[in-house]
Amino acid sequence: MAKIFVTRKIPEAGIELLKNNNHEVVVSAQDGVLSKAELVASLKDQNYDAVISLLTDKIDAEIFDASPNTKIFANYAVGYDNVDVPEAKKRGIVITNTPGVLTNAVAEHAFALLLAVSKRLVESDTFLREGKYDGWAPLLLLGTELTGKTLGIVGLGRIGSRLAQYARAFDLRVVYYDIAANSDFEKMTGAKFMANVDELLKVSDFVSIHVPLLPSTKHLINADRLKLMKPHAILINTSRGPVIDEAALVEALRNKVIRGAGLDVFENEPKLAPGLADLPNVVITPHTASATEEARSAMSELVAKNILAVLNGEKAVSEVAVN
């Protein structure tokens, strides 16, 4: 019987899977994010064989030192920028993530944000609730149509590809940027490859970001690149907050450099850049793009399957590779 620690309560599907395989599962009793000191104290001298971590946990050498017998840290997320993967590799510790199972949820959320901003749904809802509606007017809360416009996708992974498929139903043209062109994707969607981000920004009416957080992608969208976008453009981000220079975005939105934005992630979560929440032309959601019952349960099952595989001496289902 192995001993497994979960840093925060997650859906029961994965927990039950581990228990049904006769493993002991200890879920943190604290309701909220564990500080580094609290996480170290929770792990120290407990001899955990596996740990389920979340994006809010900084998993580094200090954590590995606190739990030297842990064979796997199964990250309950697609992203893993919270984990020092090279350090884990040096120690022979397996790091896994949860790709694939939340593709539909995040792509749907990105499209929902695009619709909400372009149709000014939140502004309209607030307008009504505040008692300002006194009858139909021809220029009241005019939005923009999607049909015939161009959607630029930055990062053609699973989520970006899925978003492109949704775009076809709205007769959107799709352009995309990634490290290499994908001819099969182009044949399936009619999308056009752009050789660099700058050119994509110049031609797109809507831009959706789907890249991992790396040193090369931090502030990928900055003040200079925001100026390249069309004045009526809308920016969507469901990837990682620091990919966008949030202070620069606030200024761009405030000064109508671009029309609007839809954000599910933020540069310094849970804090927002000053002024962001006061802007009427931005729709913000609290990192809930993957927050569907289906996706979160599937994530829970996948972390459990990764742990079971490693504990059985098998290859993890979705091990993170070190480049």
Helices and strands as residue ranges (DSSP letters): E 3-6, H 12-20, E 24-27, H 36-43, E 50-53, H 61-66, E 72-75, H 85-91, E 94-96, H 103-118, H 121-129, E 150-154, H 158-169, E 173-177, H 183-189, E 192-193, H 197-203, E 206-209, H 223-228, E 234-237, G 241-243, H 246-254, E 260-263, G 276-278, E 282-284, H 293-311
